[in-house]
Amino acid sequence: MNQRKFDVFLAHNSEDKPQVRMIANKLKQLELITWLDEEQIPPGSSFQYEIQEAIPQVKSAIIFIGKKGLGRWQVLELESLVQQCVETKIPIIPVLLPGVSTIPDNLQFLRRYRFLSFPCDVVDDEVLKLLVWGITLKQIHVEQKSKYNIVIAGKSGVGKTSLLNYLFGNKVGKTGTGKPVTSTGFHPTNFMIEDLPVTIFDSWGIEIDKADLWKSVLDEELAKRGVDKSPEQWFHTVFYCVQVGGSRIEDFEINLIKEFLKSKYKVIILLTKADQGGKKDLSDLKAVLNQEIEENIRIISLSSVDDERLDGTKIISFGKQEIFNSIYNDFWQSISIRLPDRCESVVLEYIDKALEVITSNAISERKIGRSTNIIYANIENNYSELIKELSGKNGIVMRMVTNEIKRTLKLYGLFSKAIATEAKEIDIGFDLSIENKIIKFNEYNWFDLVIRVFDWSNIDIGFEYWLSEIKNVFALIRKDDDAWIEEVKSKIQSSRYDFREQIKTIKPNVQKVIEELKNN
């Protein structure tokens, strides 16, 4: 019996390639194996032959229909493809891309199948969930990704666990006496605020003789949550605890806080056990922090335990209201710090994958003996197509940026609502601004908002000089295949830096969109 090695065949018009690539990448993230022509058909091979060979190897087939209709091979082969799928009992899923509302009249035979539609963007999780159901024939629950991540760090004995219990209840952790309560690393504790999952990453207490080890652990953790990762994976609130009345803040602690800041995180410094210090202690400590780290870093004094001293003096906990206010008000700044870099990162990731395909095709053509002139012409054509699909108001850059802005704002809107819910018992009384903004902007197309604010006037993606340089590589290296491949590989990959230079206005433009959302 034939072993089917691909989960899904992706039939599409080449004009829709950018959107199909994005869907393919989403499916791959869910560990599905996709058959996509540019990844499976070697240069010089017959599309018709390769597609016929592929069908027996796939478990399902998606037929994408975009605004420009079907591609040439689809017009000729679609009915044959569908017939093959029917004969081999392969599910067929028509998918309408953004801008298409119904199956065209000339494809009526597809109307017998339930179709799916991406109404606005091809990164719609609900449509994706249905698509996976069609591919696997199993209804799946796409894992809830909207999780609020809080990290808390500080030296041993500063009262981190007591603080968490004070803020979120005694379900978060257990306090110990005179020794660290967490072991090496960042340890997650999960709980819920209303319907929102929350994860507290409680770090093991920092000891001065283990500062280097703690730094390496922190570096590893931050690498998992860089701007190249989705917003769901970030730390969303960062606390660093410093005890009042203890020893001075150490240089290695200042360096650790700076590591968080360098990784584009908004840090809230909490001065714990503030009831044990005097006004001068607090003032001096704040002055050192402002001088050594940054002038306007958020610093909050607190006491997280209700207690009574031996002399009968009662200690009443304080600081909770100010902490919740700070968390809430800092969400906008957290978005402003990280989202512009995130938007640039997703565009560069898309470009990297396109360059890998261009490189792979060039090498394959070289190995089958294609002339260098033909290979060069194909590379030039591939670059022209990539630049075309990236550029303009309806290009991939705008679509990807819009999606990242939308998903990040919605995520932080959930956090804002959760924090307000958690704080309601202490009558915090702040406006649910992010949530309200999202409700307001959901009333019309987010894409229209980004189009209106984005300024593309100073973006000019052109590679005439670069293309002439790569042509020189072809002219100089004709006999040694290994040298030729390495030179071409290097030259194609170097264009990434040219792309980065020419899309550098993404970040300031995203800042403008954030300000527009915040202030209107």
N, C-alpha and C positions, 0 to 999 in steps of 0.2 A: 504493500500500500504506500502511495506517495506521501512523503512527510512534508507538510506545508511549512515552510520556513519563515514566511512573512505573515504578519497579522492583517495587513491591509494594503491594497493597491490604490494609488492616488492618481486618478485620471483627471487631466486638467489642460486648459489652454495655457500656453507659455506666457501669455500676457498676465495671467493670474499667479505666476510663479511666486512672487513675494509673499502673497497671502497664504498660498499652499505651503510654503516653507515654514511659515509661522505655526500653522496648524500641525504640520509634521513634527516640529520641535516639541509642541505641547504633548503630542501623542507619545513621543519618545521619552519624555519626562515621566510618563505613566507606564514606562517599560514595555511599550508596544513597538513591534518591529515594522517599519513602513517600507513600502516599495515606491521609490520616487525616481523618475527617469534619470535625472542628472547624477544620481548616486549609483545607479545600476547599469546604465547603458554606456558601454565604452565608445569613445569617438570612432566614427567610421562604421558603426554597426547600424543595421536596419531597425528603425523604430518598430515597424510592423512585426518583424520576426521576434524581436526581444520581448515585446508585449505579449505575443502569443505564447512564448515560452514561459513568461512570468505567471500567467493566470493559474496554471496547475499548482503553483507554489504558494499561492496566497489563500488566506482564510476568508477574506471579504474584499469588497471593492467600493471605493467612494468615487462618485462622478461629480466633480465640481463644475458649477455653471456660474460664470462671472458676467459682468456687464457687456463684454464683447463677444459673448457666445462661446461656441466651441472652437477648438483648434482644428487644424487641417486633418490631423490623424484621427481626431475624434469623429469628425463628420463622416469619414470613410469607414471607420472601424467600430463605432460605438455600438451599433446594433449587433455586430458580430461578437464584440466583447460581452455585451449583455447576454447573448445567447450562450456563450461559453460559460458564463457565471451560472446561468440557470441550469445548464447541463451538469455542472460540477457542484451544484447546490451551494454556491457561494452567495452570501447576503450582498445585495446591491443597495447602496445608500446615496441617493441624489442629495447634494448639498448646494444650497444657494448662497453665494457669497454676497457681501454687502452691496446694495444697489439693485439686487434682483429679488423680485417679490413672488414670482411664480415660475413654474417650469414652462419653457417656450412651447408654442403650438407644434413646432416641427419635431418635438421630442415627447409627443403624447404617450409613447410606450413606457416612458419613465414614470408616468403618473400612477401606475399601478403600485408603485412602491411609496412607502411613507418617506417624505423628504424632510430635511432639516434646513433651517435658514439662520444665517448670521445676520441680524438686522443692521447692526452698526459696525461692530468690530469683530475680528476673527479670534479674539481672546476672551470670548464669553464663556465663563465656566459652566453655566447651565446648559448651553448648547453642546459644549464639550462633553459633559456627562452623558447626554443622550447619544452623542456620536460614539462614545466608548461602548455604550449599551448595544448599539447597532453592530459594532465591530466584533464584540466578544459574545454577544447574545446573553449577557449577564447584566442585570441592573446593578450598578455599583454606587457606592457612596463615595463621592470625591471627598477626600479628607479635609476636614475643616482647617483652613490655613490661618484664619483670622485669630491669632493668638497674641496676647499682650505679654511681651517679654520684659521683665524687670531684672536688672543686675544690681547686687549690693556687695560692696567690697570695703575692706578696711582691715586694720591690724587686729590681732587676737585681743579679745577682751573689751572691745569698744562698744559692744552691745548691739551687734547687727541683728541677731535673732530676736532679742527683746523688741527691737524696733519693728521688725516685720509682724510680730504678734500684736504690737500696738496699732499698727496701721491696718492689718487685714484679719486679725483674730488669731486665736491660739492654734488654729489648724495648720498654720504655716510651718512652724518649727518648734523645737523644744530648747529651752535654755539650759546651759550647764553652769557649773560653778568653778571658776578659776582656770578653765582650760578651753581650747577651741572646741566648738560644737560641730564643726564640719571638717571632713577629711580633704586631702589634696584635690584641687580642681574646682570647677564650677558645677554645683549640684542642683538640678532642677527640682522644684516642688510645684505640683500642679493643683490648681483649685479653680473655682468659677466665681465670677462676679456677674450675677444674672445669667445670661446666656453666653457670655464671653469667657472662653478659656484663658487663664492667666498662668504664666510660668515665672516663678521666682528663681533666678540663678544666684544662689547663695554661695559666695566664694569661701573657700577655706581661709582662716585668718592668716594675715601676713605676719611673718616673723622676720626680724631684721637679718637673721643668719640664713634665711631662705629667700631673700629678695630676688636673686637671679633666677631661681626656680619659678617663683611666682611670675616674674616677667615673661619667662618662656611660655608658661601656661596661659597667660593673658594674651600674648601674641598669637598663639594657636587659636584661641577662642575668637579673637577679633577677626582673624583671617576667615573664619567661617561666616562672618556677618558683615563683610565689606559691602561697598556700594555695588559691587558686581553681583551680589546676591539679591534676591527679591525682598521687598520691604517686610514681608511676613517673617523673615529670618533675622531681622535686625534686633538689637536691643532697643527698646522704645523709651525706657526710662533708666538712667544710670545714677545710682546713689554711691557716694564715697563717704564713709564714716570716719570722723576724727573725734577722739575723746577730749573733752574739755577737762583741764586740770591734770591731765597725764603729762607724759613727756612731750617735748616739741614735736611737731610734724617732721618726719624724717625726709631727707633728700630723695630717697628711693620712692617714697610715697608721692612726692611731688612729680617725679618722673612717670609714675604709673598713671596719675591723673592726666598728665600731658599726653600719654599714649591714647587714652580715650578721646581726648580733644583732637589729636592728630588724625584719629580714625573718624572724625566728623560726628562725634557724639556730644550732645548737650549734657553736662554733668552737674548734678546738684550735690553740693557738699553739705553733709549733715553733721553738726557739732553735737555729739551725743553726751548724755550725762551733764547737760549744761547747768543743772541745779547744783552741781558740785564745784562750780567755779564762780568767781566774782565777775563784775562788769569789766574789770581791767583784763582778766584772763581772756574773756570773749573778744574784747576789742583788739588785744594784741594778736590773738590767733587769726582773726579776720584780716588784720593788716598784713600779716605774713602771707596768707593765702592769696590776697589780692596782688601783693608785690611779686610773689614767686610764680604764680600761675597765670592769672589774667585779672585785670582790674574789675570787671563786672561779672565775675563768676558768681553763680547763685549760692549763697551760704545761709543755712537755717539752723538756729539753735533749738534744741529740744530735750525733753526728758520723757522717756517712754514708759516709766513705771510709777504707779502710785505707791507711796511708801511712808514710813514714819521713822524718824531718826531716834537715837537713844535718848535724846533730850526732850522727845515728845513733839518735835517740829514735824508737821505733816508736809510731805512732798506730793504735789499734784502734777500729774503728767501734763505736758504742753507741747505744742509744735505741730500737732496733727493737721489742724486746719490750714496752716501756712504751707505745709508739705503738699497737701492735696491741691491747694490753689496753684502752687508752683508747678506741679506735674502738669496740671491742666493748661496753664498759661504757656508753658514751655513747648507744648505740642507743635504750635505753629513754627517756632524757631527750629525745632528738630527737623521738621519737614523742609524748611528753607536751607538747612545745612546739608542735608543728605540727598534730597530729591534731584537737584540739578545734576549732580555727579552720577546718580543712578540712571537718569535719562540718557546721558552721554554714554554710559557703560552699555546699555542694552543696544544702542545703535551700533557701537563698535563691535559688540558680540555678533550682531547680524552681518556686519561687513567682514569680520574674520571668517565666518562660515562661508560666505560667498567667495572670498579669496582662496580658501582651501579647495573649493570646487574648481575655480579657474586654474589653480596650480595642478590639481589632479588631472584635469582634462588635457592640459598642455603636455604633461609628462606622458600620459597614455598615447597621445597623438605622436609624440616623438618616438615612442617605443614601437609603434606600428609602421614607422617609416614615412610619416607625412612630411612634406617639405616645410622648411622653416618659414617660408612666406605665407603658406596657408595657416600654419600654427599662429604666426604673428597676427594675421587677419582675424582669426577666431578669438584670440586674446583681446584684441582691440574691440571686437564686437561685444564680447562678454563684459568688458569694462563700460562700454557705452550703455548696455542694458542695465548694468548695476547702477550707474549714475542716474539714468532715467528713472528707475524705480525708487531711488532714494530721494530725488529732488521734487520740488514743487509742493503746492498746498495739499495735493492728494497723494503725496509720496509716502513711502514707508516711514521716513523719519517723523513726519507729522503724526502718522497713525500710532507709532510706537510711543512717542512722547505723550500723546493724548491718553493712551491707555495707562501709562505709568502714573501720570498725574491723577487720573480718575481713581485707580485702585489704591494709591497711597492715601489720598484724601479720605476715601471711604473707610480705609483701615483705621486711620487716626480718628475719624468720626466715631467709630465703635469704641475706641479707647476713651474718648472724651465722655461719651455717654456712660460708660462703665464707671469712670472715676467720679462723675457727678452722682451716680447712683450710690456708690460706696460712701460718699461723703455727705449724703443728704441728711443723715442723722445729726450732724453737727451744724446744720443750716449754713452750708458754705455759700449758697446764693450767687453763683456766677452764671453767666449766660452760656448756653450750649452752642457756642459760635460755629465750631467746625461742623457739627451735625446740622445746624440750621443752614449753613452755606451749601452743604451737600443737597439738602432738600430743595433749596432754591435752584441750584444749577442742574438738578435732575429734571427740572421742568423744561429744559431745552437741551440741545445737543452739545455735549462737552467739546466735541470736535470743533464746532462753530466758535466756541469761546477761545480755544487755543489758536485757531486760524486768525481770529480778530486781534489777538494780543501779540502773536509771534511776528518778528521782523526778519524776513528773509532777504532784505535788500542788499545785504553785504555778504551773502553766501554765493560763491561762484565756484562750482565743482567742475574743474577742467583739468585734463591730464595730458595735454598736447606735448609738453616738454618731457614728462615722465615716459610717455609712449615712444617718443623718439629715442630716449635713452635705452629702453628695453630692445628696440629695434637694433641698436648697435650691438647688444649682446648676441642677438641672432646672427648678425653679420660676422662677428669675430670668432664664434665658437661653432664649428660645423662637424667636427670629426669625433671628438671625445664626448660620448654620451653622458658619462658621469659628471664631467665638468659642466657640460651644457645644462643638465638638470639642476645642479646646485646653483649655478648662476641665475637661471630663470626663477627657481624657487625663491632665492634671496631677493631678487628684484621685485617679484610680485608681492612678497610679504612686506617689503619695505614701503610699499604704497600705503600701508596702514597708517603710517605717520603722516602722509600727505592727506589722507582722509580725516585723520584726527584734527589736523590744522584747519581743514576747510569746514568742519562741523563744530568748531569751538564756540560758535555763538549759541549753541543749544543751551548751555548753562545760564548765561545771563537772560536768555529769553524765558526759560523756565522760572527764573526768579521773578520776572515780570508777571507771569501767569499766577504765581503764588500770591503776589501782592494784590493782583486784581481780585482774586478769590477772597482774600482776607479783608479787603477794604470796601467791598461792594456787596 
